[in-house]
Structure formats: C-alpha cells, structure tokens
Amino acid sequence: MSIAIGCDEAGFQFKEIIKNLLIEKGLDVEDLGVYSTDPVLYPDIAVAVARSIAEGKHERGILICGTGIGMAIAANKVPGIRAAVCHDSFSTERSRKSNNAQIMTLGARVIGIELAKQLVNLWLGCEFDGGGSEAKVNKISEYENEFYKSCR
C-alpha cells in the first residue's frame, strides 16, 4: 500500500512517529511535509496529500495538525477525496468501512501518540464494505461532480 503523509508544525512530532510506524510495517510512504516545527499554511500540505491520492499516486493519506479538523476541511476541497477526522476507534473504522475515506486526519493536540498509532493500524486494516453505504458514497460523488461542473 502506498501512503502519503503530511502535517503542519503542530503535528510534526506525531508525523515522524507515525511515518516510522508505516515504514516498519513495510508500506511505501511519501512524506509531503512539513520537515520542521516552523509555522506553515496547512492547506498547502493537505491539498498536496489529497492531490497525490486523487491523481492515483498514492492509495491513502494521513494528515496531522493540532485538531485534525483543518486538514480534513482542506483535503476535502480536492475533487474525489473523502478525508475524515479519526479520534476514536469507532469513527476510524466507519471512516473506511462506511465512508470509504482515503485520508485520515489526526489531532496532535487532541489525542496521544499511543492512541494515534492504534487508530492508524485499525484504519489501515479496514476496507470499504459497500452494501448500504455504497449508494450514499456514490450520492456524495454525484453532488461533488454536479457542483464542480457548475463552477467551471
């Protein structure tokens, strides 16, 4: 599995730990920044990770900021992307199984690193179930396509 990972300055320490976890699991990981605790505009990182998935370069992505919320909002601006904040096991599992989210976002100021590692492992092991959720995910894509066509 190929994974893009990125963060802002608040998530830098988390990103480094999660990146090492992914590498230890033998996954193909591309770090799209940041590379220090210097302040950045996190939407640039979120969009870079989301674009890499939308363009097929990576299968999934992990984004980390202070709360995970801003990264999710920014990543979800990229057509075809579904990013979800994952701070507990149920939401993390459902983000994949029910919503087919390709990106998980984590808040380094919200959860501890041990929980973050558990959630990453859980998320990586989950696949989209389809079933009753497939029509809902497809409907989201229909609305997205309709909106982007009308904006062009």
HUJOLIN-V754928 format. One record per helix or strand of 2 or more residues. SS is the DSSP state (@ for helix, = for strand). FROM is the first residue (numbers start at 1). TO is the last residue. Records with the same first field share a line. If there is no record, write none. Layout:
SS = FROM-TO  FROM-TO
//
This chain:
= = 2-7  28-31  60-65  83-85  103-107
@ = 9-24  42-54  69-75  89-97  113-124  132-151
//
